[in-house]
Amino acid sequence: MRILLGMSGGLDSTYAARLLLDAGHEVEAAVLRMHEETDLAAARESADALGIRLQEVDCRARFEVCVIEPFCRAYQEGMTPNPCVLCNPAVKFGVLYEQMLAGGFDRMATGHYAQIREEGGRYAVCLSEDSRKDQSYVLYRLPQEVLSRLLFPLGGYGKEAVRAEARARGYAAAERAESMEICFVPPGRHAAYVAARCGESPAGEFVDGQGRVLGMHRGLPYYTVGQRKGLGIACGERMFVRRMDAGTNRIELSPEAACICRTLTVRDLVFSGQAPCTEGVAEYSVRLRYRAPLLPARVCFTPTQAEVTLLTPAKFAAPGQSAVFYHGDRVAFGGIIAGGSE
């Protein structure tokens, strides 16, 4: 088959290409220039080492509209976004899919740690064999037309085995550091990034569960639900961000024992491994944050959202993050957390 591979130049995309070549496929690569931090040199180096053609696709304007603008807006509204969840369908895989079709390729591939299976005419993202590196959580919004043409060569591999093999073959990518969680913002600098683009958000009040003022916060983008460090106030006990209210510009703080979440409202649902559902009740396993443990949950579907009861309560559930629901190892559906309560 002729396969177009999304190439970052990192270890995973480099070794995914190697596996496809070893299997006898004709492989070309595409590096997507999504922002100014995109490392084109690393992609070029890996493509040269593999002896494959590399095309460079500028999608910065699309990334700006589909990822950066919603990212900044979410933080200003007191939410905690996961930009990869938005980027994957709209930019990374969306652009790669368009390039695949335009170039007459049979399939597209990336170096993600996940698997894809078809069952009853529906394609679903499934857990990777390496649970420590599984990336199915950030892939739940990929549409059926993309999943039907997509390959994940690393889905059955462990990260350390991949690194060892790449090192043995002499690929420079084997020594490259892991990619950042947010590829366009340095770690811990998201609030400064939002401020530089949108201006500083107004300061407001920290309050307790009874509404009593505890002190002042710097602005909503500097905080997230579950945060303990960097609050800048002393309360005589460890306090955590429990709730953020953009309407009043207040942040509620509580002791850890009071930050229990038993119910969730999840909106903007995307159905992957199961057909869309607008009514009824079913049980799933749910992941509330990337790499968080799977928790048992009961879901009541409505035409516009899912009302979720966590059968094992969670300490924190941040609005803006995704809740991704699994049947066994198969992603059934997911959506954006709108709110949670005890």
Summary of the structure (lengths in Angstrom):
residues: 342
radius of gyration: 21.2
end to end distance: 52.0
largest distance: 66.9
contacts: 1112
relative contact order: 0.13
helix: 29%
strand: 31%
